Amino acid sequence: MVSQKQYERVQSYIHKGIEEGAELLVGGEGHPSGFDAGCFVKPTVFVNVRSDMTIAQEEIFGPVFVCRRLRYRGRRDLNRQRHKIGAPPLRERDRHPARGARGLSDAGRPNRINGMLDDPDAPWGGFKYSGVGREFGRYGIEAFLETRVILE
């Protein structure tokens, strides 16, 4: 991790996941074997995570993967999620996937319409608690530019 503070923050999420009953598949608390010094975190995977658990509700920003099944009945349920970088896959069998994607009003990028995996030219970024701004594509480049106007 970039600092001791971030290391401790990620460790607290790992501890909280275990404490709240998430199933630890690999990794866990403490330093990886052979890395007793520094801010190294074991790559950690949690499975059988419930949506009400802290590790499912907050962004960890460390080598921690949280695998959970998101149950929803419609776009309204999806739009209630706090963190919105992406959205669940839209299946190929959906009758109108583009219409469904447009209905996800605050998802950075709805995923996998008709098997599309990714396009490096397509911008993406978060909404709500996931922040603002875009990466990739024209919008990502514009974030690094400053427009100047000189009038005579």
Backbone torsions as a table, in degrees:
resi	resn	phi	psi	omega
1	MET	NA	163.1	-174.7
2	VAL	-71.9	-23.1	-178.0
3	SER	-154.5	166.2	176.2
4	GLN	-63.4	-37.4	179.1
5	LYS	-61.2	-44.4	179.1
6	GLN	-69.0	-38.2	176.0
7	TYR	-56.9	-48.3	-179.0
8	GLU	-65.3	-35.6	178.2
9	ARG	-63.2	-47.1	-179.8
10	VAL	-66.0	-41.1	177.7
11	GLN	-60.1	-37.9	179.9
12	SER	-65.9	-35.4	176.4
13	TYR	-68.1	-41.0	178.1
14	ILE	-61.7	-45.4	178.4
15	HIS	-60.4	-44.4	-178.6
16	LYS	-64.0	-40.1	177.6
17	GLY	-60.1	-44.9	178.3
18	ILE	-64.6	-45.4	-178.6
19	GLU	-60.7	-37.6	-177.9
20	GLU	-85.0	-0.8	172.5
21	GLY	98.8	10.9	175.1
22	ALA	-68.4	146.8	-179.3
23	GLU	-85.1	122.5	-179.9
24	LEU	-84.9	114.2	-179.3
25	LEU	-85.8	-42.3	179.7
26	VAL	-155.5	154.7	178.7
27	GLY	88.4	-142.0	179.9
28	GLY	127.5	-163.6	-176.3
29	GLU	-74.8	156.9	174.6
30	GLY	90.5	-178.5	-179.6
31	HIS	-81.3	151.3	172.8
32	PRO	-65.8	154.2	178.5
33	SER	-56.2	130.7	179.7
34	GLY	86.7	-1.4	179.9
35	PHE	-125.7	61.0	-175.6
36	ASP	-72.7	-24.2	179.0
37	ALA	-106.2	159.9	177.2
38	GLY	91.7	-171.1	-174.7
39	CYS	-111.2	43.4	-178.6
40	PHE	-85.7	137.5	-179.7
41	VAL	-116.5	137.8	175.6
42	LYS	-64.2	130.7	171.4
43	PRO	-58.0	125.1	-169.5
44	THR	-125.3	137.4	177.3
45	VAL	-127.5	125.9	174.0
46	PHE	-107.6	139.0	174.6
47	VAL	-125.0	169.7	-178.4
48	ASN	53.6	47.1	179.9
49	VAL	-92.5	130.1	176.4
50	ARG	-84.6	151.6	-178.3
51	SER	-63.7	-22.1	-178.8
52	ASP	-86.6	-3.4	-179.9
53	MET	-76.0	148.7	-179.1
54	THR	-56.0	-43.3	-177.0
55	ILE	-68.4	-16.8	175.4
56	ALA	-89.5	-20.2	-175.0
57	GLN	-97.0	-19.3	-173.9
58	GLU	-124.4	151.8	177.7
59	GLU	-84.3	129.1	-171.6
60	ILE	-91.9	-34.4	-178.7
61	PHE	56.0	52.3	176.1
62	GLY	-158.3	179.9	-177.5
63	PRO	-78.9	59.9	-177.8
64	VAL	-127.7	120.3	179.0
65	PHE	-106.3	128.5	-178.4
66	VAL	-112.7	116.1	-178.2
67	CYS	-104.8	114.9	179.7
68	ARG	-140.0	155.5	175.4
69	ARG	-96.3	121.1	179.2
70	LEU	-94.4	114.0	178.8
71	ARG	-97.3	131.8	178.9
72	TYR	-148.3	153.9	-179.6
73	ARG	-104.9	-9.9	-179.1
74	GLY	177.7	-177.6	-177.5
75	ARG	-60.8	-34.0	-179.4
76	ARG	-60.1	-42.5	177.6
77	ASP	-63.4	-42.1	179.5
78	LEU	-65.3	-39.1	-178.4
79	ASN	-70.9	-12.6	177.1
80	ARG	-81.7	-10.8	-180.0
81	GLN	-62.4	142.9	-177.0
82	ARG	-73.4	-40.3	-176.3
83	HIS	-106.4	129.8	-171.8
84	LYS	-134.9	67.1	172.0
85	ILE	-83.2	-45.1	178.9
86	GLY	-132.5	-169.4	178.2
87	ALA	-139.9	160.9	-179.7
88	PRO	-59.2	157.3	179.5
89	PRO	-59.2	138.4	171.1
90	LEU	-94.9	121.2	-171.5
91	ARG	-74.5	153.9	179.1
92	GLU	-62.9	-24.9	-178.4
93	ARG	-82.1	-6.7	175.8
94	ASP	-61.0	135.8	-175.3
95	ARG	-69.8	-37.4	-177.2
96	HIS	-136.2	70.8	-174.1
97	PRO	-61.5	-36.1	-179.7
98	ALA	-66.2	-39.1	177.2
99	ARG	-63.8	-40.8	177.7
100	GLY	-63.5	-40.6	179.1
101	ALA	-64.3	-40.3	178.8
102	ARG	-63.5	-28.9	179.7
103	GLY	-73.6	-14.5	176.9
104	LEU	-85.7	81.3	-167.1
105	SER	-63.5	-25.1	-175.5
106	ASP	-130.4	37.7	172.9
107	ALA	-103.9	132.9	-178.8
108	GLY	-57.4	-46.6	178.3
109	ARG	-153.7	108.4	171.8
110	PRO	-61.6	139.7	-170.4
111	ASN	-98.7	144.5	165.7
112	ARG	57.3	64.7	171.6
113	ILE	-86.8	120.9	179.3
114	ASN	52.5	42.1	174.1
115	GLY	83.9	-1.1	178.9
116	MET	-65.8	124.5	-177.3
117	LEU	-89.9	-52.7	-178.9
118	ASP	-169.5	157.9	175.3
119	ASP	-138.5	112.4	-176.5
120	PRO	-62.7	-14.6	177.3
121	ASP	-89.0	-8.7	-178.4
122	ALA	-87.9	125.7	-179.3
123	PRO	-70.6	153.0	173.8
124	TRP	-146.3	161.3	179.3
125	GLY	173.3	177.2	-172.1
126	GLY	-96.8	170.7	173.3
127	PHE	-134.2	170.4	177.7
128	LYS	52.4	-126.8	-177.2
129	TYR	-72.4	-9.1	179.7
130	SER	-87.3	5.8	174.8
131	GLY	89.5	-173.9	-179.2
132	VAL	-126.7	172.1	179.2
133	GLY	103.5	164.2	-178.2
134	ARG	-131.6	152.9	173.4
135	GLU	-123.9	152.5	179.8
136	PHE	71.0	164.3	177.7
137	GLY	61.8	-172.9	-178.2
138	ARG	-58.7	-42.4	-177.2
139	TYR	-66.9	-33.4	176.9
140	GLY	-67.6	-40.5	178.4
141	ILE	-69.0	-39.1	-178.6
142	GLU	-61.2	-25.3	178.9
143	ALA	-64.4	-22.2	-179.1
144	PHE	-98.9	2.4	-177.9
145	LEU	-105.7	152.2	173.5
146	GLU	-123.8	123.3	-179.9
147	THR	-80.9	132.0	177.5
148	ARG	-126.6	139.8	178.1
149	VAL	-124.4	130.7	176.1
150	ILE	-116.6	119.4	179.6
151	LEU	-107.7	137.4	177.6
152	GLU	-114.7	NA	NA
